[in-house]
Every structure is written in structure tokens, then in C-alpha cells.
Amino acid sequence: MPVPLVDVRAQYERLIPQILERFQAVLESGTLILGPNVQAFEEEAAAYLGVPKTVGVANGTDALEIGAGDEVICPSFTFYATAEAIMRTGATPVFADIDPVSLNVDPEDVAAKVTERTRAIMPVHLFGRPADLAALTSLGIPIIEDAAQAFGAQGVATTGVASTFSFFPTKNLFALGDGGLVAATDEELAERVRMLRFHGSRDKKTFTYVGTNSRLDELQAAALRLFLGELDGWNRARREAAARYAELGLGEFCELPEDEPGHVYHMYVVRTPEQARLSAALFGHEEGFLPETEKASRENLALPMWAGIPAEIQERVVSVVREASTVGAAAS
């Protein structure tokens, strides 16, 4: 029988009767947007995380997009949404390398990338392991924590000026659809985020900022309130499962993630030079099964292209490709 990478239903199945009760209460109330469940969840999440305020938003990507600036340093090894959110504000993502053990951003490389245009650092608590926030804080630059994968991890959300979470269904704390949260250590910033999620307005009459429409809805908040009470148990179960992989001897065949008390194992990611072979064995795809598809995935390279792309930019692209190809041919 195939084993899925994540079985979300297995986590919430026993809770379905309670979920349905909460959904029924929301439906009977007729309040579907920014109602009492959203307000209660924001208060409960703030208490759980140990921060003054949290603000529910529509998804984790919108949670990241909370302000503009010149340069924001982020890890090079992360999901696309980290850099995407920076660019959507008009800022420039500056990629820093990662620590080879934690796979989180390397504070020393971050320090080397700081310039006079650096407005913030956006570390990612990758796979549920907290980044080295103490070392990053010492740089004296505001920190925005991308904590999408780390709800419940020790030390997360209390250091940065803001921390962002995703409630995508595979996350440790998940919704039954999309959802996100911004946790703020600064109440004034939290209020600004609260307005930005609602078209930049407090009352739908006066519009202070150019905002967006990104609200956590009542049904998702009702489910999240229930799931928040389960989170500590779920995270303990993840840590127990991680320890069991080690006990079963998995470390004989690949490099296991180094454990630490704060790790909540959103994903259990090992390292191995035999990644392709092990992946094929686990997920049923063998090398050569789709030869042309595999060849294309190894060889395809997207180059800059848009309607009206300036000739000088294309000349620069070709120049870089020519130089790199020449160097590569000489090396081989």
C-alpha cells in the first residue's frame, strides 16, 4: 500500500464530530468574516506564542507581505514564497547561504551580506527547526521570522518584530483550507497589519493604507481554535516519530537531521548522495521510466523573457551564457 508523504486526515479524523459542531455554530450565526472565532483565535494564538497580538490573514504568503523596503536578507534554501513576498513589496531579496547542519540561514553569511540598504532579515525556521535568532539579533537589524513551518517550536515568534505562519493543511497547526497569521511583538505594527488585511481600513469607511483583501474566515478560525488545543500533542508525536526513525537504524543509510529540543519536525528531511535512488524506491519512480521528461528536467533552463524585453538585456544574458559555457568547456 502506498504511504503518503503527509496524511492530514489521520490527524483530524477523530475530531470530525467536534469540527462539524463548530461549523454548524458558525453557519447558524450567519457571521462568516471577521467574527468572534477569528477574534478568539487571535487572542488564543497570541497567548500560546507569548506575543502581544496576532492577526489572522488568508494564507501564509500574505502573512509574509507586510511592508516594503530596499533589501531584505533571506536564506537561499527555502520555499519560493519567502522571496516572492519580499519582491511583491518592491524590495529586493538578498540571498544568504545556510548552515550545513541546521539548513537554516548562516548568521555569518548574513552579516557579510548586510549593506546600507538592508532593511530587515527574514530567517526561515526550516522544516520546524528554529533558526539562530540570537546571532541574527546581534546584527541590530529588524527580524521578520518566516515561521510557516514552525508553529509551536520553542523560541519562535518572540524575537522578531513580526513572525508569520501558514495554516496550509500539511502544516503542524493546520486549517481545512488556506489560512495564515502574523504575530507581532509591537502592538502598533499589529494594528497596521490588521488594517492592511482589510483594504487598509479599520471601519470600511476610512482607508489609511493601500492594503489588500486577506482575511482569515470564521470557519477556518473555528477549526483552528480546536486544533490549537491539540498542537502540543501533535508536536510531541512528531518528535517521537523522528526519534523512532533513528532507533530503527535509518542513520546507517543516510544523514539524519540533528535533533534539538525546539525542533517540531514539520518535515523529516535526511541527506544522502543517493537521493534519486532512494526517492525512486520510496515513491515508485525509477530512473529511465520517463527518459525524455527526466532529460528535460535536468537540462531545461528558463532565461529572461517578456513582451518588449530590451535588446541590451538579451545581449547581457547571451554574454553571461557564453562566458559560463566557455569556462565550463575548458574545465571539462
QUINOR-V202431 format. One record per run of one state. SS is the DSSP state (a for helix, b for strand, c for the rest). FROM is the first residue (numbers start at 0). TO is the last residue. Records with the same first field share a line. If there is no record, write none. Layout:
BEGIN
SS->FROM-TO  FROM-TO
END
This chain:
BEGIN
c->0-6  29-31  33-34  49-51  57-58  64-69  75-78  88-90  96-96  98-103  105-105  113-116  122-122  124-124  128-131  137-141  146-160  166-178  184-185  196-196  198-199  201-205  207-211  213-215  228-229  247-248  252-253  255-269  271-273  283-289  299-309  331-331
a->7-28  35-48  59-63  79-87  106-112  125-127  132-136  186-195  217-227  230-246  249-251  274-282  290-298  310-330
b->32-32  52-56  70-74  91-95  97-97  104-104  117-121  123-123  142-145  161-165  179-183  197-197  200-200  206-206  212-212  216-216  254-254  270-270
END
